[in-house]
Amino acid sequence: MKKQRRKDPPAAPRKPSRASTVLVVLGLIVVLAMVLGPLLSFANTPGDPAQPVTETEAVPAG
């Protein structure tokens, strides 16, 4: 019987560099902001508290 050649242990997946990890995390944050931004602004639309009332709107001229 032939002696089986010993296989090398499976190479561990290469650990990504810190820079690529940071880029991936930043990319995910940007995507989440793009997805959640319109949803959050849509939720605030009925009252629309973001727009301040100007003096001309508050007191009609006359």
PyMOL Python script that loads the backbone (N, CA, C, O; Angstrom):
from pymol import cmd

cmd.read_pdbstr("""\
ATOM      1  N   MET A   1       0.831  -1.179   0.000  1.00  0.00           N
ATOM      2  CA  MET A   1       0.000   0.000   0.000  1.00  0.00           C
ATOM      3  C   MET A   1       0.881   1.250   0.000  1.00  0.00           C
ATOM      4  O   MET A   1       1.866   1.343   0.733  1.00  0.00           O
ATOM      5  N   LYS A   2       0.499   2.191  -0.834  1.00  0.00           N
ATOM      6  CA  LYS A   2       1.281   3.423  -0.898  1.00  0.00           C
ATOM      7  C   LYS A   2       1.007   4.280   0.327  1.00  0.00           C
ATOM      8  O   LYS A   2      -0.114   4.354   0.830  1.00  0.00           O
ATOM      9  N   LYS A   3       2.049   4.911   0.777  1.00  0.00           N
ATOM     10  CA  LYS A   3       1.864   5.826   1.901  1.00  0.00           C
ATOM     11  C   LYS A   3       1.237   7.114   1.370  1.00  0.00           C
ATOM     12  O   LYS A   3       1.735   7.722   0.422  1.00  0.00           O
ATOM     13  N   GLN A   4       0.144   7.512   1.997  1.00  0.00           N
ATOM     14  CA  GLN A   4      -0.539   8.716   1.518  1.00  0.00           C
ATOM     15  C   GLN A   4       0.289   9.950   1.834  1.00  0.00           C
ATOM     16  O   GLN A   4       0.872  10.095   2.908  1.00  0.00           O
ATOM     17  N   ARG A   5       0.310  10.805   0.869  1.00  0.00           N
ATOM     18  CA  ARG A   5       1.032  12.047   1.066  1.00  0.00           C
ATOM     19  C   ARG A   5       0.239  12.938   2.018  1.00  0.00           C
ATOM     20  O   ARG A   5      -0.966  13.132   1.863  1.00  0.00           O
ATOM     21  N   ARG A   6       0.940  13.463   2.989  1.00  0.00           N
ATOM     22  CA  ARG A   6       0.238  14.285   3.978  1.00  0.00           C
ATOM     23  C   ARG A   6      -0.204  15.599   3.341  1.00  0.00           C
ATOM     24  O   ARG A   6       0.588  16.325   2.742  1.00  0.00           O
ATOM     25  N   LYS A   7      -1.494  15.875   3.492  1.00  0.00           N
ATOM     26  CA  LYS A   7      -2.007  17.124   2.922  1.00  0.00           C
ATOM     27  C   LYS A   7      -1.649  18.275   3.845  1.00  0.00           C
ATOM     28  O   LYS A   7      -1.600  18.128   5.066  1.00  0.00           O
ATOM     29  N   ASP A   8      -1.404  19.402   3.241  1.00  0.00           N
ATOM     30  CA  ASP A   8      -1.163  20.594   4.054  1.00  0.00           C
ATOM     31  C   ASP A   8      -2.463  20.961   4.766  1.00  0.00           C
ATOM     32  O   ASP A   8      -3.549  20.780   4.216  1.00  0.00           O
ATOM     33  N   PRO A   9      -2.350  21.468   5.966  1.00  0.00           N
ATOM     34  CA  PRO A   9      -3.584  21.886   6.643  1.00  0.00           C
ATOM     35  C   PRO A   9      -4.269  22.982   5.832  1.00  0.00           C
ATOM     36  O   PRO A   9      -3.587  23.787   5.197  1.00  0.00           O
ATOM     37  N   PRO A  10      -5.587  23.032   5.838  1.00  0.00           N
ATOM     38  CA  PRO A  10      -6.277  24.044   5.016  1.00  0.00           C
ATOM     39  C   PRO A  10      -5.854  25.443   5.448  1.00  0.00           C
ATOM     40  O   PRO A  10      -5.814  25.765   6.636  1.00  0.00           O
ATOM     41  N   ALA A  11      -5.546  26.247   4.466  1.00  0.00           N
ATOM     42  CA  ALA A  11      -5.083  27.604   4.773  1.00  0.00           C
ATOM     43  C   ALA A  11      -6.231  28.388   5.387  1.00  0.00           C
ATOM     44  O   ALA A  11      -7.348  28.397   4.868  1.00  0.00           O
ATOM     45  N   ALA A  12      -5.940  29.036   6.487  1.00  0.00           N
ATOM     46  CA  ALA A  12      -6.970  29.854   7.131  1.00  0.00           C
ATOM     47  C   ALA A  12      -7.296  31.019   6.208  1.00  0.00           C
ATOM     48  O   ALA A  12      -6.409  31.554   5.543  1.00  0.00           O
ATOM     49  N   PRO A  13      -8.567  31.413   6.164  1.00  0.00           N
ATOM     50  CA  PRO A  13      -8.896  32.551   5.287  1.00  0.00           C
ATOM     51  C   PRO A  13      -8.091  33.771   5.703  1.00  0.00           C
ATOM     52  O   PRO A  13      -7.964  34.087   6.886  1.00  0.00           O
ATOM     53  N   ARG A  14      -7.555  34.443   4.704  1.00  0.00           N
ATOM     54  CA  ARG A  14      -6.681  35.578   4.995  1.00  0.00           C
ATOM     55  C   ARG A  14      -7.459  36.667   5.712  1.00  0.00           C
ATOM     56  O   ARG A  14      -8.546  37.053   5.283  1.00  0.00           O
ATOM     57  N   LYS A  15      -6.900  37.153   6.795  1.00  0.00           N
ATOM     58  CA  LYS A  15      -7.570  38.206   7.556  1.00  0.00           C
ATOM     59  C   LYS A  15      -7.475  39.502   6.759  1.00  0.00           C
ATOM     60  O   LYS A  15      -6.384  39.911   6.362  1.00  0.00           O
ATOM     61  N   PRO A  16      -8.621  40.151   6.524  1.00  0.00           N
ATOM     62  CA  PRO A  16      -8.554  41.389   5.739  1.00  0.00           C
ATOM     63  C   PRO A  16      -7.788  42.467   6.489  1.00  0.00           C
ATOM     64  O   PRO A  16      -7.758  42.496   7.720  1.00  0.00           O
ATOM     65  N   SER A  17      -7.178  43.336   5.728  1.00  0.00           N
ATOM     66  CA  SER A  17      -6.399  44.400   6.366  1.00  0.00           C
ATOM     67  C   SER A  17      -7.337  45.385   7.048  1.00  0.00           C
ATOM     68  O   SER A  17      -8.529  45.446   6.747  1.00  0.00           O
ATOM     69  N   ARG A  18      -6.781  46.142   7.959  1.00  0.00           N
ATOM     70  CA  ARG A  18      -7.600  47.090   8.728  1.00  0.00           C
ATOM     71  C   ARG A  18      -8.231  48.126   7.806  1.00  0.00           C
ATOM     72  O   ARG A  18      -9.369  48.541   8.025  1.00  0.00           O
ATOM     73  N   ALA A  19      -7.508  48.542   6.788  1.00  0.00           N
ATOM     74  CA  ALA A  19      -8.027  49.570   5.884  1.00  0.00           C
ATOM     75  C   ALA A  19      -9.263  49.070   5.148  1.00  0.00           C
ATOM     76  O   ALA A  19     -10.250  49.797   5.027  1.00  0.00           O
ATOM     77  N   SER A  20      -9.218  47.835   4.657  1.00  0.00           N
ATOM     78  CA  SER A  20     -10.376  47.327   3.929  1.00  0.00           C
ATOM     79  C   SER A  20     -11.561  47.130   4.866  1.00  0.00           C
ATOM     80  O   SER A  20     -12.707  47.326   4.463  1.00  0.00           O
ATOM     81  N   THR A  21     -11.298  46.748   6.105  1.00  0.00           N
ATOM     82  CA  THR A  21     -12.391  46.598   7.070  1.00  0.00           C
ATOM     83  C   THR A  21     -13.053  47.946   7.325  1.00  0.00           C
ATOM     84  O   THR A  21     -14.279  48.042   7.382  1.00  0.00           O
ATOM     85  N   VAL A  22     -12.244  48.980   7.477  1.00  0.00           N
ATOM     86  CA  VAL A  22     -12.797  50.320   7.709  1.00  0.00           C
ATOM     87  C   VAL A  22     -13.623  50.761   6.511  1.00  0.00           C
ATOM     88  O   VAL A  22     -14.690  51.352   6.679  1.00  0.00           O
ATOM     89  N   LEU A  23     -13.144  50.481   5.305  1.00  0.00           N
ATOM     90  CA  LEU A  23     -13.886  50.871   4.112  1.00  0.00           C
ATOM     91  C   LEU A  23     -15.224  50.154   4.029  1.00  0.00           C
ATOM     92  O   LEU A  23     -16.230  50.756   3.655  1.00  0.00           O
ATOM     93  N   VAL A  24     -15.240  48.877   4.376  1.00  0.00           N
ATOM     94  CA  VAL A  24     -16.489  48.116   4.340  1.00  0.00           C
ATOM     95  C   VAL A  24     -17.475  48.685   5.350  1.00  0.00           C
ATOM     96  O   VAL A  24     -18.655  48.856   5.041  1.00  0.00           O
ATOM     97  N   VAL A  25     -16.997  48.979   6.554  1.00  0.00           N
ATOM     98  CA  VAL A  25     -17.886  49.521   7.592  1.00  0.00           C
ATOM     99  C   VAL A  25     -18.428  50.885   7.160  1.00  0.00           C
ATOM    100  O   VAL A  25     -19.617  51.158   7.324  1.00  0.00           O
ATOM    101  N   LEU A  26     -17.571  51.731   6.615  1.00  0.00           N
ATOM    102  CA  LEU A  26     -18.040  53.042   6.155  1.00  0.00           C
ATOM    103  C   LEU A  26     -19.056  52.892   5.022  1.00  0.00           C
ATOM    104  O   LEU A  26     -20.043  53.625   4.962  1.00  0.00           O
ATOM    105  N   GLY A  27     -18.807  51.947   4.135  1.00  0.00           N
ATOM    106  CA  GLY A  27     -19.755  51.710   3.051  1.00  0.00           C
ATOM    107  C   GLY A  27     -21.113  51.281   3.568  1.00  0.00           C
ATOM    108  O   GLY A  27     -22.144  51.737   3.075  1.00  0.00           O
ATOM    109  N   LEU A  28     -21.117  50.400   4.567  1.00  0.00           N
ATOM    110  CA  LEU A  28     -22.387  49.964   5.148  1.00  0.00           C
ATOM    111  C   LEU A  28     -23.110  51.133   5.808  1.00  0.00           C
ATOM    112  O   LEU A  28     -24.330  51.253   5.697  1.00  0.00           O
ATOM    113  N   ILE A  29     -22.366  51.989   6.491  1.00  0.00           N
ATOM    114  CA  ILE A  29     -22.991  53.145   7.144  1.00  0.00           C
ATOM    115  C   ILE A  29     -23.618  54.067   6.097  1.00  0.00           C
ATOM    116  O   ILE A  29     -24.721  54.578   6.295  1.00  0.00           O
ATOM    117  N   VAL A  30     -22.917  54.275   4.992  1.00  0.00           N
ATOM    118  CA  VAL A  30     -23.445  55.149   3.940  1.00  0.00           C
ATOM    119  C   VAL A  30     -24.709  54.553   3.340  1.00  0.00           C
ATOM    120  O   VAL A  30     -25.685  55.267   3.109  1.00  0.00           O
ATOM    121  N   VAL A  31     -24.696  53.253   3.088  1.00  0.00           N
ATOM    122  CA  VAL A  31     -25.873  52.604   2.512  1.00  0.00           C
ATOM    123  C   VAL A  31     -27.049  52.698   3.474  1.00  0.00           C
ATOM    124  O   VAL A  31     -28.169  53.005   3.064  1.00  0.00           O
ATOM    125  N   LEU A  32     -26.796  52.432   4.761  1.00  0.00           N
ATOM    126  CA  LEU A  32     -27.874  52.535   5.747  1.00  0.00           C
ATOM    127  C   LEU A  32     -28.403  53.964   5.817  1.00  0.00           C
ATOM    128  O   LEU A  32     -29.613  54.167   5.917  1.00  0.00           O
ATOM    129  N   ALA A  33     -27.531  54.939   5.766  1.00  0.00           N
ATOM    130  CA  ALA A  33     -27.980  56.333   5.818  1.00  0.00           C
ATOM    131  C   ALA A  33     -28.840  56.665   4.603  1.00  0.00           C
ATOM    132  O   ALA A  33     -29.843  57.369   4.724  1.00  0.00           O
ATOM    133  N   MET A  34     -28.446  56.158   3.427  1.00  0.00           N
ATOM    134  CA  MET A  34     -29.228  56.429   2.223  1.00  0.00           C
ATOM    135  C   MET A  34     -30.594  55.764   2.290  1.00  0.00           C
ATOM    136  O   MET A  34     -31.584  56.318   1.811  1.00  0.00           O
ATOM    137  N   VAL A  35     -30.647  54.578   2.884  1.00  0.00           N
ATOM    138  CA  VAL A  35     -31.924  53.854   2.959  1.00  0.00           C
ATOM    139  C   VAL A  35     -32.816  54.441   4.042  1.00  0.00           C
ATOM    140  O   VAL A  35     -34.013  54.633   3.831  1.00  0.00           O
ATOM    141  N   LEU A  36     -32.231  54.726   5.205  1.00  0.00           N
ATOM    142  CA  LEU A  36     -33.037  55.183   6.335  1.00  0.00           C
ATOM    143  C   LEU A  36     -33.336  56.676   6.281  1.00  0.00           C
ATOM    144  O   LEU A  36     -34.328  57.112   6.866  1.00  0.00           O
ATOM    145  N   GLY A  37     -32.529  57.462   5.613  1.00  0.00           N
ATOM    146  CA  GLY A  37     -32.751  58.902   5.547  1.00  0.00           C
ATOM    147  C   GLY A  37     -34.122  59.270   5.013  1.00  0.00           C
ATOM    148  O   GLY A  37     -34.859  59.991   5.686  1.00  0.00           O
ATOM    149  N   PRO A  38     -34.492  58.802   3.828  1.00  0.00           N
ATOM    150  CA  PRO A  38     -35.829  59.131   3.303  1.00  0.00           C
ATOM    151  C   PRO A  38     -36.950  58.591   4.188  1.00  0.00           C
ATOM    152  O   PRO A  38     -37.996  59.229   4.314  1.00  0.00           O
ATOM    153  N   LEU A  39     -36.749  57.436   4.795  1.00  0.00           N
ATOM    154  CA  LEU A  39     -37.796  56.886   5.662  1.00  0.00           C
ATOM    155  C   LEU A  39     -38.003  57.781   6.874  1.00  0.00           C
ATOM    156  O   LEU A  39     -39.138  58.037   7.275  1.00  0.00           O
ATOM    157  N   LEU A  40     -36.906  58.257   7.458  1.00  0.00           N
ATOM    158  CA  LEU A  40     -37.033  59.113   8.638  1.00  0.00           C
ATOM    159  C   LEU A  40     -37.639  60.458   8.261  1.00  0.00           C
ATOM    160  O   LEU A  40     -38.472  60.984   8.999  1.00  0.00           O
ATOM    161  N   SER A  41     -37.241  61.019   7.136  1.00  0.00           N
ATOM    162  CA  SER A  41     -37.802  62.308   6.738  1.00  0.00           C
ATOM    163  C   SER A  41     -39.271  62.134   6.355  1.00  0.00           C
ATOM    164  O   SER A  41     -40.070  63.050   6.553  1.00  0.00           O
ATOM    165  N   PHE A  42     -39.634  60.981   5.814  1.00  0.00           N
ATOM    166  CA  PHE A  42     -41.035  60.730   5.462  1.00  0.00           C
ATOM    167  C   PHE A  42     -41.882  60.647   6.724  1.00  0.00           C
ATOM    168  O   PHE A  42     -43.032  61.085   6.732  1.00  0.00           O
ATOM    169  N   ALA A  43     -41.319  60.086   7.791  1.00  0.00           N
ATOM    170  CA  ALA A  43     -42.054  59.970   9.048  1.00  0.00           C
ATOM    171  C   ALA A  43     -42.284  61.352   9.655  1.00  0.00           C
ATOM    172  O   ALA A  43     -43.277  61.549  10.355  1.00  0.00           O
ATOM    173  N   ASN A  44     -41.399  62.308   9.409  1.00  0.00           N
ATOM    174  CA  ASN A  44     -41.541  63.643   9.988  1.00  0.00           C
ATOM    175  C   ASN A  44     -42.370  64.579   9.114  1.00  0.00           C
ATOM    176  O   ASN A  44     -42.615  65.718   9.512  1.00  0.00           O
ATOM    177  N   THR A  45     -42.805  64.140   7.947  1.00  0.00           N
ATOM    178  CA  THR A  45     -43.477  65.036   7.011  1.00  0.00           C
ATOM    179  C   THR A  45     -44.807  65.595   7.522  1.00  0.00           C
ATOM    180  O   THR A  45     -45.037  66.792   7.344  1.00  0.00           O
ATOM    181  N   PRO A  46     -45.699  64.816   8.144  1.00  0.00           N
ATOM    182  CA  PRO A  46     -47.024  65.366   8.487  1.00  0.00           C
ATOM    183  C   PRO A  46     -46.967  66.666   9.288  1.00  0.00           C
ATOM    184  O   PRO A  46     -47.624  67.636   8.912  1.00  0.00           O
ATOM    185  N   GLY A  47     -46.203  66.714  10.374  1.00  0.00           N
ATOM    186  CA  GLY A  47     -46.115  67.938  11.159  1.00  0.00           C
ATOM    187  C   GLY A  47     -45.153  68.934  10.536  1.00  0.00           C
ATOM    188  O   GLY A  47     -45.308  70.145  10.693  1.00  0.00           O
ATOM    189  N   ASP A  48     -44.159  68.416   9.827  1.00  0.00           N
ATOM    190  CA  ASP A  48     -43.104  69.215   9.208  1.00  0.00           C
ATOM    191  C   ASP A  48     -42.486  70.198  10.200  1.00  0.00           C
ATOM    192  O   ASP A  48     -42.483  71.401   9.940  1.00  0.00           O
ATOM    193  N   PRO A  49     -41.965  69.721  11.326  1.00  0.00           N
ATOM    194  CA  PRO A  49     -41.384  70.636  12.310  1.00  0.00           C
ATOM    195  C   PRO A  49     -40.032  71.191  11.875  1.00  0.00           C
ATOM    196  O   PRO A  49     -39.498  72.092  12.523  1.00  0.00           O
ATOM    197  N   ALA A  50     -39.474  70.668  10.791  1.00  0.00           N
ATOM    198  CA  ALA A  50     -38.139  71.089  10.383  1.00  0.00           C
ATOM    199  C   ALA A  50     -38.155  72.509   9.832  1.00  0.00           C
ATOM    200  O   ALA A  50     -37.152  73.216   9.924  1.00  0.00           O
ATOM    201  N   GLN A  51     -39.289  72.940   9.255  1.00  0.00           N
ATOM    202  CA  GLN A  51     -39.331  74.270   8.663  1.00  0.00           C
ATOM    203  C   GLN A  51     -39.830  75.280   9.689  1.00  0.00           C
ATOM    204  O   GLN A  51     -40.957  75.161  10.171  1.00  0.00           O
ATOM    205  N   PRO A  52     -39.019  76.259  10.026  1.00  0.00           N
ATOM    206  CA  PRO A  52     -39.462  77.259  11.007  1.00  0.00           C
ATOM    207  C   PRO A  52     -40.494  78.203  10.396  1.00  0.00           C
ATOM    208  O   PRO A  52     -40.490  78.443   9.189  1.00  0.00           O
ATOM    209  N   VAL A  53     -41.357  78.722  11.223  1.00  0.00           N
ATOM    210  CA  VAL A  53     -42.375  79.668  10.760  1.00  0.00           C
ATOM    211  C   VAL A  53     -41.750  81.052  10.756  1.00  0.00           C
ATOM    212  O   VAL A  53     -41.187  81.501  11.754  1.00  0.00           O
ATOM    213  N   THR A  54     -41.860  81.718   9.617  1.00  0.00           N
ATOM    214  CA  THR A  54     -41.279  83.065   9.531  1.00  0.00           C
ATOM    215  C   THR A  54     -42.263  84.084  10.096  1.00  0.00           C
ATOM    216  O   THR A  54     -43.430  83.772  10.331  1.00  0.00           O
ATOM    217  N   GLU A  55     -41.785  85.285  10.308  1.00  0.00           N
ATOM    218  CA  GLU A  55     -42.646  86.314  10.901  1.00  0.00           C
ATOM    219  C   GLU A  55     -43.784  86.687   9.963  1.00  0.00           C
ATOM    220  O   GLU A  55     -44.890  86.977  10.418  1.00  0.00           O
ATOM    221  N   THR A  56     -43.527  86.682   8.656  1.00  0.00           N
ATOM    222  CA  THR A  56     -44.583  87.071   7.722  1.00  0.00           C
ATOM    223  C   THR A  56     -45.699  86.042   7.724  1.00  0.00           C
ATOM    224  O   THR A  56     -46.860  86.391   7.512  1.00  0.00           O
ATOM    225  N   GLU A  57     -45.364  84.765   7.961  1.00  0.00           N
ATOM    226  CA  GLU A  57     -46.404  83.742   8.020  1.00  0.00           C
ATOM    227  C   GLU A  57     -47.169  83.833   9.335  1.00  0.00           C
ATOM    228  O   GLU A  57     -48.376  83.594   9.365  1.00  0.00           O
ATOM    229  N   ALA A  58     -46.485  84.174  10.411  1.00  0.00           N
ATOM    230  CA  ALA A  58     -47.119  84.189  11.721  1.00  0.00           C
ATOM    231  C   ALA A  58     -48.058  85.386  11.861  1.00  0.00           C
ATOM    232  O   ALA A  58     -49.145  85.255  12.423  1.00  0.00           O
ATOM    233  N   VAL A  59     -47.652  86.547  11.358  1.00  0.00           N
ATOM    234  CA  VAL A  59     -48.478  87.754  11.501  1.00  0.00           C
ATOM    235  C   VAL A  59     -48.806  88.271  10.107  1.00  0.00           C
ATOM    236  O   VAL A  59     -47.927  88.784   9.415  1.00  0.00           O
ATOM    237  N   PRO A  60     -50.057  88.143   9.690  1.00  0.00           N
ATOM    238  CA  PRO A  60     -50.404  88.638   8.349  1.00  0.00           C
ATOM    239  C   PRO A  60     -50.264  90.161   8.273  1.00  0.00           C
ATOM    240  O   PRO A  60     -50.603  90.882   9.211  1.00  0.00           O
ATOM    241  N   ALA A  61     -49.760  90.624   7.139  1.00  0.00           N
ATOM    242  CA  ALA A  61     -49.577  92.069   6.971  1.00  0.00           C
ATOM    243  C   ALA A  61     -50.940  92.730   6.803  1.00  0.00           C
ATOM    244  O   ALA A  61     -51.835  92.157   6.182  1.00  0.00           O
ATOM    245  N   GLY A  62     -51.104  93.940   7.357  1.00  0.00           N
ATOM    246  CA  GLY A  62     -52.384  94.599   7.164  1.00  0.00           C
ATOM    247  C   GLY A  62     -52.649  95.739   8.052  1.00  0.00           C
ATOM    248  O   GLY A  62     -53.708  96.359   7.962  1.00  0.00           O
TER     249      GLY A  62
END
""", "prot")
cmd.dss("prot")
cmd.show_as("cartoon", "prot")
cmd.util.cbc("prot")
cmd.orient("prot")
